[in-house]
């Protein structure tokens, strides 16, 4: 273990559940506006997981009002993330679910395990 790994190990979160692409997750994000802090919840399907160690990222996609898709990419070990909950486990065969961008309505559903 080199010096860089020792420094990074202090910042890696250990309370994060195991999830994979296709799973439905609920991410609670801390947002600072002026002098107030609030928690915003984003619930959607994990489209991809990329990287390793402290640089690990994941992208969550949800269908917002008026069938508009919203994707947001998070650093897994970011201090902005309050908590991550795994809501439902999905059965997919791919690591990157970019094909969901073209699907609308029932066609965008993922089967559960």
Buried (B, 14 or more C-beta within 10 A) or exposed (E): EEEEEEEBEEEEEEEBEEBEBBBBBBBBBEEEEEEEEEEEEBEBBBBBBEEEEBEBBBBBBBBEEEEEBEBEEBBBBEEEBEBBEBEEEBEBEEEEBEEBEEBEEEEBEBEEE
